Amino acid sequence: MRSALNRAARAVGGVRWYVRELTDESAYDRYVAHVRTARPDADVPSRREFERMRTDRQEEDPRQGFRCC
């Protein structure tokens, strides 16, 4: 019984990881890890600030992605 629950938990974890990568939900986590590694004394922006920076960058450079609205 326990091994079946472990397999199910691993499967759910794998699906969660896949969906986060597919939707780029994990971009903030990667960014925070990068900032803390590259510049440990730098302030890490909040999730909201990060999303604003990312959206601004995408709108400034059309190669970053298409946004119609």
C-alpha positions in Angstrom: 0.0 0.0 0.0 2.7 2.4 1.0 4.7 1.8 -2.2 1.6 2.6 -4.3 1.1 5.9 -2.4 4.8 6.7 -3.0 4.5 6.0 -6.7 1.3 8.2 -6.9 3.0 11.0 -5.0 6.0 10.9 -7.3 3.7 10.9 -10.4 1.8 13.9 -9.1 5.1 15.6 -8.3 6.3 14.9 -11.8 3.1 16.3 -13.4 3.4 19.4 -11.2 7.0 20.0 -12.3 6.1 19.5 -15.9 3.2 22.0 -15.8 5.3 24.6 -13.9 8.0 24.3 -16.6 5.5 24.3 -19.5 3.8 27.4 -18.2 7.1 29.1 -17.1 5.7 29.3 -13.6 9.1 28.3 -12.3 10.9 31.3 -13.9 10.8 33.3 -10.6 12.3 30.4 -8.7 15.1 30.1 -11.2 15.7 33.9 -11.1 15.9 34.0 -7.3 18.3 31.1 -7.3 20.5 32.9 -9.9 20.5 36.2 -8.1 21.4 34.6 -4.8 24.2 32.7 -6.4 25.6 35.4 -8.6 25.1 38.4 -6.3 24.5 37.2 -2.7 24.3 40.8 -1.4 21.8 42.0 -3.9 18.1 42.6 -3.1 15.8 40.0 -4.6 12.7 41.6 -6.1 9.3 40.4 -5.1 7.3 38.1 -7.3 5.2 41.0 -8.5 8.2 43.1 -9.3 9.8 40.2 -11.2 6.6 39.7 -13.3 6.5 43.4 -14.1 10.2 43.4 -15.2 9.5 40.4 -17.3 6.4 41.8 -19.0 8.2 45.2 -19.6 11.1 43.3 -21.2 8.8 41.3 -23.5 6.9 44.4 -24.6 10.1 46.3 -25.4 11.6 43.5 -27.5 9.2 41.8 -30.0 11.6 38.8 -30.2 10.8 37.9 -26.6 7.3 36.9 -27.5 4.1 38.1 -29.1 1.5 39.9 -27.1 -1.5 41.1 -28.9 -3.4 42.8 -26.0 
